[in-house]
Amino acid sequence: MKQDQRQARGAGARDIAALERRAVAVRRDILEMLTEAQSGHPGGSLSAVELVVALYFGGFLRYDADRPEWEDRDRFILSKGHGVPVQYAALAQAGFLPQSELRTLRRIDSRLQGHPVLGTAPGIEASTGSLGQGLSIGLGMALAARMDSRDVNVWVLLGDGECQEGQVWEAAMAAGHSRPDNLVAIVDYNKFQLDGAVEDIIGIEPFADKWTAFGWAVRECDGHDLEDVVRAFDWAQSQDGPACVIAHTVKGQGVTFMEHQNKYHGVAPTQDELARALAALPLHEEGGE
Amino acid sequence: MNGIFPGLTFGKATRDAYGEALRDLGGTHPDIVVLDADLAKSTKSFTFGETYPERFWNVGIQEANMVGMAGGFASSGKVPFISSFAAFVILKGYDQLRMAVSYPKLNVKVCGSHGGISIGEDGASQQSVEDIALACALPDFVVCVPCDEHQMRAVVQAAYEHDGPVYIRSGRPKAPLIYDATPTDFRFGKATRLREGGDVTIIAYGLMVAAALVAHEELKREGIEARVVDMATVKPLDVDEVRAAAADTGAIVTAEEHLLHGGLGARVAQAVVGTHPVPMEFVGLDDTYAESGDPEALMRKYGLTAREVVDAVRRVVQRKSGRAAGLGAGAPR
């Protein structure tokens, strides 16, 4: 029965073209808020856009923006907390935050802290930014929901470099043992970390094998192809135990001069760069609603 | 450890009382979940786990993950009590305690067992001598060290009733009984005055409360009247009681089974220095780890007995009288 509800949760939201328009709007929001703040992490925010858009607008995350603490909501934890502009943009577009508030990112007295903080912006479920911790928190949430027989799904978005942290594998091992079927890990596998290419620093391959060995169902997808992302998320929701979606992405995706450029891991665009980027990301007339 | 606590009657270890109190509380509070990191038989959390296996998670040897999971349980409406050796849950879980518990002010109760050096033969790797300082450094954390089995039961109850993070240190050896029964008036942030005296105040927590009581008797024979305060809650500190000690007795000795840096002594000094600067002495571990050995022998070797408390009192009383006679740096008040 639970599975039927989950199918229902994702049903009716398969307008891929609409999701693509939404992704453009989210990208523009990210670039604008980071330029306004002159601080933050564009590369890893842009690489996760389609993943976050599919969750919030593809029918996967069940939420009520008017009741952000609704008990039966699904949980989304951005374990790679430095990518939070993508989540703030999604939360604003989903109605959790006024769009104008995005301009306050990283400013004093703002609810939009530089990394996610539980209890500040509505819709933020965990304080992250010290890497490696989100999957543990998500596992606790997933098990709490299971104990209470609540139909709550928990989605945790991890970075690839973040998976060098030992705690990720502690949580993966514990989840592989307790086997909650409502826990999904998504890895934004953009191949770069702050100091360079992941494979040059501490390679994580064979990556899918690692998750499999820890008892997870694993599926890889193209993290910028929304059809493929949606298929992978559908698959993840239907698994009997913890599921991991390894999404192959491009750091800085959507802004040609940022793509694959590690320089933009933690450097905000200039005004000139913003103008160039936005010119290449025209809003469709129905987009950005 | 009867040799260093003459005249006192021993009860259970505080860790035993922790497990029993948790089990008893679990019967009436279905929101309690208990996590342990493969030390449940040592921390005594297994006592809860045996009775409520559906609410007990042994996560294995992974303290960081345990703390993170507790954050997830707490933000889902559960009241997690998590335990491991103090040296491991605080030190290996510190970043997680900061990010997943303290910063979001989540309702997680942390019990660090085997606190101090009185665990004995296992040696310095297992002996927690930094946990109080580190726990006190976490914003919003209540930090508490019960001195006997009765007080531990009251502390577990108070921890459940308190909405926010709590750190409780428990001990391995049987602890001398300080109270006759579970105190009904226990509150976090409220110290207990166990003995009256006008010459000096000894402020202690945990096993050192027993050492302070032994010292009180010995000092009485010398004609020194020592007030004894059980400061079970190191944070929030009972500042009123500390300042009363300074004002009424003019000298303070703190005693703790912990490094001197950042522990009870440092907190008491901070509380008095602004308004009531009086002579102080500090009993504790002086910038050192301990070693393997019989618990009583260790407590003697590393200066954590009534004898060191008595010596500290003599020194501080001498300085106090020196100041009163105009020989010191200035009048205290």
Interface residues (C-beta under 8 A of the other chain):
Chain A: E71 V117 L118 G119 E125 A126 S127 T128 G129 S130 G132 Q133 G134 L135 S136 I137 G138 L139 G140 M141 A142 L143 A144 A145 M147 D148 G166 Q167 E170 A171 M173 A174 H177 S178
Chain B: V33 E54 R55 W57 V59 G60 Q62 A64 N65 M66 V67 G68 M69 A70 G71 G72 F73 A74 S75 S76 G77 K78 P80 D95 Q96 R98 M99 A100 Y103 P104 K105 L106
